[in-house]
């Protein structure tokens, strides 16, 4: 194998498949990245049995086709560190030679024949805007569970509706929901209605996606979700588990609504929570023209701050975990937000208050912390 590649394009392709290289591989060959050179193209691929990634390297000049397997960590770190010059890659019997300007590297090859076959992608079920999917995944993953003893809560629940795609996460204390416009293909009997995808794998993959649109591929009988762009192809193994019921929290029940500036509220939360005991809660008291945030008290000291707000309804005092509240406000990606309340002990709902239609599909439901009697 022998080829010549622009350094930036090599580094970009390796970054796209990097999340699929396991940190602690169950088999030594899984620590490798597969570098394939064909007469008219070149690509890299990685696989860890839970996710696979393939990325095309644009503009590669292939002199001798071939396929090699080399340490993914070393190849990626070398590509990032190389000077801004074209990279020449040449494989001998047991080594991969890398030359870029005055830099030269010599890496040992791994056995290609021992590398597992990458999963076959399922049929396409629809397409959507790539940037919107990246943004949606970034919004909802904050509410995904991290407790491996409850694996159904560590995933992103994808629901395939006729006119929209819904992403849902919950860790029992909060729920994040984002609806996206998409274009489904012609429905078939084998088309899924929902898939549960590991949140960490989906978040890492979404960060690498490029291009204007992305195709989703899935079936009701396969435990694989495919994500394909013109330059990349990824597969994620899904979780065959039921998902927590969440729909009742979407019912529009409210006794009060507050509208606040997001940046001001985030800053106030950071300051007041400095005196929150172990960061467990801050109190928010709502009256017609202002919101008062308080934390602490007694011998440990107390923090208080007042913000203006547009409030309608019955005045109420409730309390939230400051980290969860901060993450929900940040995830709205909006300068202002609306907080729908239903008493001090019922779940509150955060939504962006904006004229941007792309932001109307995000909902963040947060359970309050019970106030001491």
N, C-alpha and C positions, 0 to 999 in steps of 0.2 A: 504494500500500500504506500502511495506517495501522493501528497496533495499540498496545495498552497491556499491559505485562508487569511483574510483580514483579522487582526487581533480582536477588534471590537465585536465582530460577528461570532468568532469562536467563543469569546467570554460570554456573550449574550445567550448563545445556545446552551452552554454548560450551566449557566445560572437557571435556565428554564427546566433542566432535568435534575438539578441538584437536590431538590426536596425528596426525590425518589431514591436517593442513595441513603441507605440506612446508617444511622450512627453506630449501632451495634448489630452488625449483620449476623444472621443465623448461619450463613454459609460464607466463606471467604470471598467467593466470586461475586457476591452481591455488593461488595464494596467497590466494584469496578463500574466504569462507564464504557458502554459499547460504542466505539467509533467506527462508522461504516462509510466507506468511500465507493460510490458507484460511478459509472462513466459520465453521468451528467448531474450528479448531486452528491452531497455529503450530509451526514446526520449523526446525532449522538442519542443514546438511550440509556435509561436506568430503570431498575425494577427492584422492589423489596417485598413482593408477594401481596402487599396491601395496596400499593399504587405503582403505576408505571408511567413513564414520561418519555416522549420522543420529540426531538426538535431538529428541524432542518437548518443547515448552515448555509446562508445565502452567499452567492458569489464564489463558492469554492471551485478551484481549478484542480481537477483530478488528473494526475499523470498515470497512476497505476491503481486500479480498484483493489479493494480488500477490506477486511474487517478485523479489528483488534479490540482487546479488552485491557484496560489499564486502570490504575487506581483513580477513582473519581475525585477523591479529596486532593491528591497531588496535582492532577491535571487541571482542576478548577483553580487551585491556588496559583499555579504557574501561569495560567492564562490571564488571571487578574494582575499579576505582577510584571508581565512582559512589557517591553517598550512599545510605543505606537507604530509598529512596523508590521508588514506581512509575516505570517507564521508559516514555516515549512515543516510538515510532518512526514516522516518516512519510517516505515516498519521494516525491521530485519527479522531474523528467525525468532528472536526472543526479546527484542528491545524496541522501544519507540523513541526515535530521535526527534527532538523539537529544536528548531533553530529560528530565532527572531532577532535580526540585527546582529549584535555581538553576543547575544545570550544563547547558550546551548544547554540542553537538558537531555538526559538519557534515562528513560524509565523502563523497568522490567514489565513484560507483558504477562497477562494472566490467560488461562486456558479458555478460549472462546467456546469450545465444545461443552464445557461444564456450565455455561451460563443458561439459565432457564429461558424457555420461550415466552415472549411477551404475550399478554392476553389479547385475544381477538376482539376488536370493538363491536359492540352490539349495533343494531340499526338506529339511524337518527330519528328522534322524536320531535325535534323542533330547533329553532334558533332564536338568539336574542343578542342585544347589544353587549359587546365584550366589556366595555367600561362600566356599564350599569351592573353587570354581574359582579365584577370586582368590588364595586362600591357596596353592593348589597351584602356580599359575604363579609366584608369588613364591618358592616353595621351589626349583623346578627351574631357573629361569633363571640362577642363580649358576653353574651348571656348563656353560652353553652356550658354544660356541666364539666367539671374536671375530676369528678369522683369515678374512678374505674369500677367501683363496686355497683354503680348504676350506669352501665354502658349505654342504655337507650338515651340518656340525657347528655352524653358526650358528642352527639351527632347533630347535624343540621337536617331537619326534616324538609325535603323537597316535595311540594304538592303540585301536580300537573293539572291545571284547570284549563278549560277551553280557551279562555281569553287572557289568562295571566298565570305566571309561575310564582308560587309562594315559598319563601324560606322562613323556617321557624326554629328557634332555639329556646331552651329553658333549663335552668338549674334548680327549679322548684320555687325559687325566691323571686324570680323575674322571668319575663318572656319578651323576646325580640322577634318581630315579624316584619318582613319586607315583601311587598308584592311588586312584580316586574311584568311589563308587557313582553310578550313573546309571540312567535309565529310557529304554532305546532304543525307538524306534518299531518297527512290524512290519518285519522284514527284507525287503529287495528285492534284485533282482539288481544294481542300480546303487548299492548302499550300499557305502561305502569300508571297508577294513579298517585303513588307516592314512593319515595326512596329515602332511606335514612343513611346519610353519608358522614363519616367521621369528620368532626369540625376542624381538627388540626390539619388533617390532610387536605381538606377542601380549601382552607385559608392559605396554606403554603402554595398550593397549586394556583389559586386565583391570582396571587401576586405576580406570577410569571406570565400570565396570559397577555397576548398582544394581538392586534388586529381589530378591524371594525366590528365583526360579528363572530359569534361562537356557536357551534352546533352541539346540542346535547344528544347523547345516544344512550338508550336503555331499553330493556324489555321487562315485562312483569315476571318472567321466569329466571332471569339472570341476576346475579348479585354484583353487577358492575355498572358504574356510571361512566360514560365516555364524554370527554370535553375536547373538541377539535376546532382548531383555527387553521388558516392556510399554512402556517409554519410550525404548528405544534399539535401533538396528540397526547392526551392523558387519559388514564383509566384509574378509577378509584373503586376499591371493593366496598360494598355497602354493608350495613348492619341489618341482619334479618331479625328485627325486633319490633314490637309494637311501640308506638310513640305515645307520650303522655297527652291526655285530652286537655286542650287549652281553649277551645272555641267559646266557652261560656264567659271567658274574661274579655271577649271582644264585644259583648253586649254593651250598648251605650247607656250605662246607668251612671248618672252623676248628680251630685247635689251642689257642686261648686266647680268653678273653672278659674284658673289663674293664668295670665299671660305675662311672661317675663323675658328679659334679655338674657340670652344664653351665656355670653361671656361674663357678664356681671354675676350671674348666679354661680357659675363654675368657680370664679375667683373667690366669692364669699364662702363657698363650701370648703375650698382649700384652707382658708384662714380659720374658719370656725372649727373645723374638724381637728385642728391641732390640739384642742382641749377635749375632744371626744374620747371618753374612756376606752382605750384599746381600739379606737376607730370604729366602734360598733354602731353609733347612732348620732344624728343631729336632729333637733326638733325644728319644724317649720310651722309658724303660726301665720295664718292668712286672715287679713281684714280687707275692707273695700279698697284701700289705696296702697297697702304695703304688705311686705312679707318679712317676718322677723326670724332669723336663724339663730339658734342657741345650742350650746354644747357645754358639758361639764357642770360644775357646781360643787358646793361644799368646800372642803379643804384643798381640793385639787385645782381650784380656779375655775373660771367661767368665761366663755367667749360669746359675744352677741353681735349681730350685724343686721341692719335693716335695709331692705331694697324696695324700690317702688315697683308696683305691679298693677295690672288691670284685673281686678277680682270681681266675680259675680257669684252670688250664692250665700249660703250660711257660713259665717266665720268658723274656722276649724283649726285645730292644732294636731299635727301628726308627726311621725318621726321615720327617718329612713337610714339605711346603711349609707354612709357618705360615699364610699367607693362605688357602690352600685348606682347611686343617684348620679354621680359624676360621669360614669361610663355611659349611662343612658342619655344624658344631655349631650355629651360629645358625639354620640352615635347618630343623633338627629341631623348633624351636618347643617345646622340652621342657625341664623343669627338670633331668632326668637323661637320660643316654644310655648305650647299650651299644655297645662297640667290639669287633667280632669280628676276630681276628687269625689269620693263617695263616703265621707266620714273618716274618722281617725284610724279605723282598723281595717278598712277595705282597700283593695288594690287601687293604686293610682295609675293613670295612663298618660304617657308623654307622647306628644306628636309635634312635628315642626309646624310653625305657623308661617307659611311662605306661599308666594304665588307660583313658585316653581313646581310644576306638576310632577317632576321626577322625585320630589321629596314627600309627596302625599302618601306614598305607599309604606312608610315606616311607622311602626307602632312599638312602643316600649312600655310594658306593664310591670310595675314594681310593687311588691308587697311591703307594707310599712312594718317598722319595728314596734312591738307593743310597748307603749309608755308605762312606766311604773305607776302603780296605784297610789 
